[in-house]
Amino acid sequence: MNRRKFIYHLAGGTAGLIALSSFGGGKRQQKITILHTNDTHSRIDPFPADDAKFPGLAGVSRRMTLIEKIRAEEEHVLLLDAGDIFQGTPYFNLYGGEIEFKMMTAMQYDAATMGNHDFDGGLEGFAKALPFAGFPFLCSNYRFENTLLDGKTTHHMIFYKGDLKIGVFGVGVELSGLVPEKLYGDTVYLDPIKVAQTVADELKYEHGCDLIICLSHLGHKPKLNKMCDPVLAAETENINLIIGGHSHTFMEKPEEHKNKAGKKVLINQVGWAGLMLGRIDFYFDKEGNPNEWACYGSGKNEVVG
Amino acid sequence: MKFRWGTGLVFLIFGSGCSNPNLSSYTAFNQPVKSTLADHAIDSVIQPYREKMMAEMAEVIGYADSSLLAYTPESPLGNFAADVVFETGFQYAAENGICSDSNAVFSLLNFGGLRTSVNKGSITLGDIYELMPFDNVLVIVGITRDKMDSLVTYLVTMKGQPVSNAQFTLSPSQQGFQVGPQNVSDREVYYVITSDYLAGGGDKMNFLKDPVQFWNTGILIRDVLIAYVKKEKVIPYYPAEGRMYFP
C-alpha cells in the first residue's frame, strides 16, 4: 500500500463522514442521470424536411443542445452509446468516422461500445478514426490481442459520481456471418452472456459497484440474434440496466425484465440515427430495497419511429 | 505497516460500518431530438465537413414519382433495388457468357442493406449513398437446386427479402419458387445476382456460400443504382406484385 493510495482512501472516508453526519444516517437520496444513444449511423445532420419517415428530425447539433440542457439541470450525468456510430450517410464514406467521434467527444460521451458497423472500415479504419474519440470503447467480449486494436479498447470501467460507483461494460454481436471476415480479421468473439456474467460479478463483488450498466449491441429481437438483450437479461444477474442497440428498436420507456435471480433488470433502446435520446434517472437511498426498485414514472412522451 | 493499518481502519468504518445507499427507484424519459431544438454552436465545427460533403453529394441525379419504403415481405424500395440490380447483373451474365436464360437468373438482396427510404422528389447522389452506404460489390453465384430449397426456407424465416425475376411461395402449407416467366423448377444450377456481402453468408444467407460457380463483377451496387437513376431520370412507383406470395 503506497502513501498516495492511503490518502485517497482517507479523503474518500472523510467525505463519507461529512455526508453521514449531515444526514444522520437517515433517508438520503442520491441521483444519477443516464443518457444514451445507439445506432447513430453517421447521422450528423437532421433528416431532410421532405424525408418520408423522419422529416426534419435528429441531428447532432440539436442533440447537443438537449444534452447541455440536461447537464445544466443535473449534477451527475453519464452519457453512453451502444454502438454502430459508423455508416449511413456520406459523412462516413468521405471522412471515415472522424466527424462522428469529434461530435461525440464534444458532447462529452463517457463511453461507447462497438457495433458491427463500426467494423465497416475494417480494424484499420476504426483505428484511424480512434484518435478523434476522447472517450473509451468498452468491449468485453471482443478480444483484439492479435489485431492492431490491441490495447486500444477497454474491458470495463468504473465511473465515480458523488458517492456512487457505476460499473459499465460492453458486449457486441457475433461478427461471423454479419461482418465480412476481412474487416474484423483476427478479432475473437466470446460468448457475450458468459462474459457479461463474469464482468458483472467482478464489478459487483470485487469493486462494490452500486449500479452496473451493460452497453449491448446484441439487439432486442431473437430473429436478428439468438443472444438478444431479453436473453442476456434473463440469463445473468447483477446487471441493473442493459442499454441496447443493433435492432433499431424504438422504446417509449425501458422494459422491466427479471434476471436469473428473479431481480429487476431494465432494457432500454432508442431506435437509431440519434432520433431520440434515452434517459433514465436512478435514485439511491438508505431504505431502498435493491431487489425491488420502483418505477416512479416513465415514458408519456411521443415516440418517433 | 502504519499505512496498511490506517487504510484498514478507514475501510472498517466507512466500508462495513456505513453501507452505501441502495438503488431504490428510477424514472425514465426517452425523448425525441426534435426540429424545434435550437442548433448548438458546435454546428460551426461541422460546417466545413458539411460544405465539402455537399459539394460532392448534393448533385441531383433524378426524380422519384413517389416515396419508396422498405418493409417485409415485399416493398416498393426492395423491388426497385432488386430490379435495378437484376437488370445490370443479367446484362453482365449474358455478355460474359455466364447465362442468358431468363428462367435461370434472378436477383436477391436484403432489407437490412437498404438503409433509408427514397423520398418523393429530387434524388441526389447523397440520397443513394444513404440508401446503399456500403461498398458492396455486385456478384453472380451459381447455386444448385437443393440450395434453392434452403433459400425458400430462409425466406419463410425472414418473412421475405427483395428479389427480382422470381416469385417465392411462402405459406406454411405451400412453399416453392419460380424463376423467370416459365415454371421450370428442376434446373441443376440457378444464377443469383447479389452482393459480395450476402454471397459470403451475410444476413445468414448460408445457402449462397460455397457456390458451384462465382463471378465478381467488380461493380459497386451503389454505382449500379446511381447509374440507373442517372439513365432513367424519373423513378416510378414499384408496387408489391406478389414476389413474396402467401396463398
Interface residues (C-beta under 8 A of the other chain):
Chain A: M1 N2 R3 K5 F6 H9 L10 G12 G13 G16 L17 L20 G25 R28 Q29 Q30 H41 S42 I44 D45 P46 P48 D50 D51 A52 K53 G56 L57 A58 G59 V60 S61 R62 R63 M64 T65 L66 E68 Q87 G88 T89 P90 Y91 F92 N93 L94 Y95 I99 K102 M103 A106 M107 D120 D163 L164 K165 G177 L178 P180 E181 G208 D210 L211 K223 N240 M251 E252 K253 P254 L266 N268 V270 G274 L275 M276 L277 G278 R279 I280 D281 F282 Y283 F284 D285 K286 E287 G288 N289 P290 W293 A294 C295 Y296 G297 S298 G299 N301 E302 V303 V304
Chain B: F3 R4 G6 T7 V10 F11 I13 F14 C18 N20 P21 N22 L23 S24 S25 Y26 T27 A28 F29 N30 Q31 P32 V33 K34 S35 L37 A38 D39 H40 I42 D43 V45 I46 Y49 R50 K52 M53 E56 M57 S67 L69 R115 T116 S117 N119 K120 G121 G126 Y129 E130 P133 F134 T157 M158 D196 Y197 G200 G201 G202 D203 K204 N206
